[in-house]
Amino acid sequence: MNRYPDSDIDAIYRVIRERRDMRHFRPDPVAPDQLQRLLQAAHWAPSVGFMQPWRFIRITAPERRQALHAMVESERRRTAAALGEREDEFMRLKVEGILDCGEVLVAALMDGRERHVFGRRTLPEMDLASVACALQNMWLAARAEGLGMGWVSLFDPVALGTLLHLPPGAKAIAIICLGHVDHFYEQPLLEQEGWAGRQALATLVSENSWGEADARRIAVAPTLANTSP
Ligand SMILES: Cc1cc2nc3c(=O)[nH]c(=O)nc-3n(C[C@H](O)[C@H](O)[C@H](O)COP(=O)(O)O)c2cc1C
């Protein structure tokens, strides 16, 4: 049988549903073998042309962690200013836990990506999609192990590249906060804080062509449309 046992299937859907982007952490360290498992989970991800474009830099020097935090803080203020009327509301959101979490990683796209044409000739951004798959694997594995993970993308990738000595062509795409948490948010924090809500699935799926709202609504079977996490 190709199918997993029902209890395993339930566990897969459960971790998908209960994964959260975490920004509140306890400071206790992540055990080295646990970190290794999470990195291995990331490395088992699919990638365009089996390119494996992910690179991870573990941040262990406290001053380097401080520097990352300062970069994010400065981008957070720029983002707030760019948001106009939602500036104050945005500034009240917690958008990272860099100084509190047990472990910080930087995830980057490798250098020399132009050599990889398979699956990227018309869609070069498939390298980024591949790294996102790796990070999603890590996110799910961390949740299953009871560890929180937060993806932080509020930074200037050029400045971060300079700080961490990335080679030309490589690009940092995520600061990853990993660590123990008191509890996982029941809903996305941005939903809890009233910033945004999850859209109805049925409005995002259409049939045969890009659908108008009404057409989209009928495209998904009611049972599926009603399955909200
Ligand atoms: C590519 C990407 C970048 C993100 N960057 C940030 C970020 O800089 N700061 C932050 O607080 N959350 C960030 N998030 C987390 C999202 O805000 C979060 O996934 C979303 O609000 C839904 O919540 P959930 O992940 O708990 O379901 C990012 C998520 C993704 C996928």
The ligand as an SDF file (V2000), in Angstrom:
LIG
                    3D

 31 33  0  0  0  0  0  0  0  0999 V2000
    8.4140   34.5350    2.8440 C   0  0  0  0  0  0  0  0  0  0  0  0
    7.9100   34.9420    4.2030 C   0  0  0  0  0  0  0  0  0  0  0  0
    8.4600   36.0280    4.8470 C   0  0  0  0  0  0  0  0  0  0  0  0
    7.9950   36.4190    6.1100 C   0  0  0  0  0  0  0  0  0  0  0  0
    8.5630   37.4880    6.7580 N   0  0  0  0  0  0  0  0  0  0  0  0
    8.1360   37.8140    7.9970 C   0  0  0  0  0  0  0  0  0  0  0  0
    8.7450   38.8750    8.7320 C   0  0  0  0  0  0  0  0  0  0  0  0
    9.6810   39.5370    8.3040 O   0  0  0  0  0  0  0  0  0  0  0  0
    8.2720   39.1510    9.9750 N   0  0  0  0  0  0  0  0  0  0  0  0
    7.2260   38.4560   10.5090 C   0  0  0  0  0  0  0  0  0  0  0  0
    6.8180   38.7570   11.6490 O   0  0  0  0  0  0  0  0  0  0  0  0
    6.6410   37.4230    9.8480 N   0  0  0  0  0  0  0  0  0  0  0  0
    7.0830   37.1010    8.6170 C   0  0  0  0  0  0  0  0  0  0  0  0
    6.5100   36.0500    7.9610 N   0  0  0  0  0  0  0  0  0  0  0  0
    5.4370   35.2770    8.6210 C   0  0  0  0  0  0  0  0  0  0  0  0
    4.0520   35.6700    8.1560 C   0  0  0  0  0  0  0  0  0  0  0  0
    3.6770   36.8970    8.7110 O   0  0  0  0  0  0  0  0  0  0  0  0
    3.0890   34.5390    8.5460 C   0  0  0  0  0  0  0  0  0  0  0  0
    3.4320   33.3810    7.8490 O   0  0  0  0  0  0  0  0  0  0  0  0
    1.6340   34.8850    8.2780 C   0  0  0  0  0  0  0  0  0  0  0  0
    1.2440   35.9760    9.0520 O   0  0  0  0  0  0  0  0  0  0  0  0
    0.7060   33.6990    8.5720 C   0  0  0  0  0  0  0  0  0  0  0  0
    0.9220   33.2300    9.8850 O   0  0  0  0  0  0  0  0  0  0  0  0
    1.3400   31.7280   10.1880 P   0  0  0  0  0  0  0  0  0  0  0  0
    2.6620   31.5070    9.5050 O   0  0  0  0  0  0  0  0  0  0  0  0
    1.4240   31.6250   11.6640 O   0  0  0  0  0  0  0  0  0  0  0  0
    0.2770   30.8500    9.5980 O   0  0  0  0  0  0  0  0  0  0  0  0
    6.9600   35.6660    6.7210 C   0  0  0  0  0  0  0  0  0  0  0  0
    6.4370   34.5530    6.0670 C   0  0  0  0  0  0  0  0  0  0  0  0
    6.9040   34.1890    4.8300 C   0  0  0  0  0  0  0  0  0  0  0  0
    6.3270   32.9700    4.1620 C   0  0  0  0  0  0  0  0  0  0  0  0
  1  2  1  0
  2  3  1  0
  2 30  2  0
  3  4  2  0
  4  5  1  0
  4 28  1  0
  5  6  2  0
  6  7  1  0
  6 13  1  0
  7  8  2  0
  7  9  1  0
  9 10  1  0
 10 11  2  0
 10 12  1  0
 12 13  2  0
 13 14  1  0
 14 15  1  0
 14 28  1  0
 15 16  1  0
 16 17  1  0
 16 18  1  0
 18 19  1  0
 18 20  1  0
 20 21  1  0
 20 22  1  0
 22 23  1  0
 23 24  1  0
 24 25  2  0
 24 26  1  0
 24 27  1  0
 28 29  2  0
 29 30  1  0
 30 31  1  0
M  END
$$$$
